[in-house]
Amino acid sequence: MTTAPEACLVRRSKEEWRAVLSPEQFKTLREKFTEKRGSGEYVKLFEDGIYCCVGCENPVYESTTKFDSGCGWPAFFDAIPGAINRAEERAGLRYEITCAKCDGHLGHVLKNEGFPTPTDERHCINSVALKFSSAIPISLIIKSDA
């Protein structure tokens, strides 16, 4: 589990969250709702960029780690280091993922499903919990400087 430094955490009351999030975003991020399979705007988006938590704009995923898992939700094989927290749900097979900065529910990590990725993990994320930016992914900047 990763935790953001105390000074970086975003804390809001339930009423404050309702004021800054849409009803669907609030239900997902604050009440752990899962959006309907295949309904999210980022399921089939495969452009270069960064995916941030919609609640606090914390960068959580790079497009370079996104893959088509066929599950109906955006899938990534790894998060930006320090960007998420994990809480075990099913004996090491499934973990809830929350944003390390605002504790918003993003989705789940499933392990050992046999996807041909470097981590053998599938981060199954709700589109409504994300905000995409076409900024150049951090890993591509680092690689081009090397």
N, C-alpha and C positions, 0 to 999 in steps of 0.2 A: 504494500500500500504506500502511496506517495501522498505527501501532504504539503500544500503550499505554505510559505512562511506566513505567520500570523498577520503581519502587516499587509499582506497582499490579498487576504480573504475578503470576499464580498458578502456582507450580511445585511439582510433586509427582512422586515416583518412580512407576514403573509399579505397584508394590505399593500405594502410597497411593491412586492412582486406582482400582484394583480394589476397594479398601475403601469408597470413597464412591460409586461408580457401579454400576448394575446391569450384568450381563454384556452386554446389548444396548447400553446407553449406552457402556460401555467400548469395545466393538468399533467403534462409530460414531465417537465423539469421539477415541479414541486410535489406532485402527487404520484409520480412513478407510473404514469399511464404509458401504454405502448400504442403507437399509431397503427392504423390498419395496414396490413401487408400490401405492399405495392403502391401505396398512396402518397408516399413522400416525394418531394420535388428533387431530391438528390440521389434517388435510387439509380438512375441511369446517367448521371452526370459524371463524365470522366475527363474533365478539363484540368489543366495545371492550376494549382492554388492551395489555399489553406482553408480548413474547416474550423470555425471557432464556435465556442459555446454561445448560443443565442442570448443567454441570460447575463453574461458578463464579458463577452468578447475574448475570452481566454482561448488562444490557439490550441486546439486539441488534436487535430489530425492533418497530415499532409496528403495531398492527392497522390503522391508517389507510393503510399501504402494502401490505397483503395483498390479493391478488386471486385469482380462480378461473381458473387457467390450463388446467385440464383435464389436467395432467401426472401427477397422482397423488401429489404431494408438496405441502406448503405452499409457496406462491409469494408473493414480495414484490417490489416494484419498486425498493426502496431500503432501506438499513440506517440505523440511528441513527448519526449522524456519529461516527467514531472507534471504532466497536464491532467492526468486522471487519477482517481482513487478506485480501488477494487475491493469489493466485499464478497466473500465466498457465499454462494447460495446452495450449490449442489455438489457436495463432497469433492471439490476441486475440479469439477467439470464445467461449472457455470459460475460467473461472477457478475455482480451488478457493477456497472461503471458509473461513477459520478465525476463531475468537473471538480478538479482540485482547488479551484478558486472560489466557486459559489455553491458547491455541493449539489448542483442540479443533476437530476437523473438523465443520463444520456442513452443508456441501453444496457447491453450485456456482452460479456466475453465468453465465448465457447471454445473449448480446447479439444485437440485430438480428433478433429473431424476429417482429417486427411486432405485438406486443401494444400495445393503445392505452393505454399508461402514459406518465407524464412522462419516464421514463428509457430506454424501449425495452430494459429489462433484465428478466430473470426470475431471481430468487434462488430456486433450487430447494433447499429445506432439509429435512433429515431431522427428522420430528416428535420422534423419540427424543432428539435433541440439544437440544430446546427445553423450556422450562417456561413455561407461560402464567400470567399474573397479570391479573386483571380491573381492575388499576389504570388510571386515566385516562391515555391516551397523552399524552406530553409536548407534541406539536404541538397537541392540543386545548386544553391548559392555556394555552399561549402565545397561541393565537388568541382565547381567551375573555378574556384580560387586555388585549388590544390595543384 
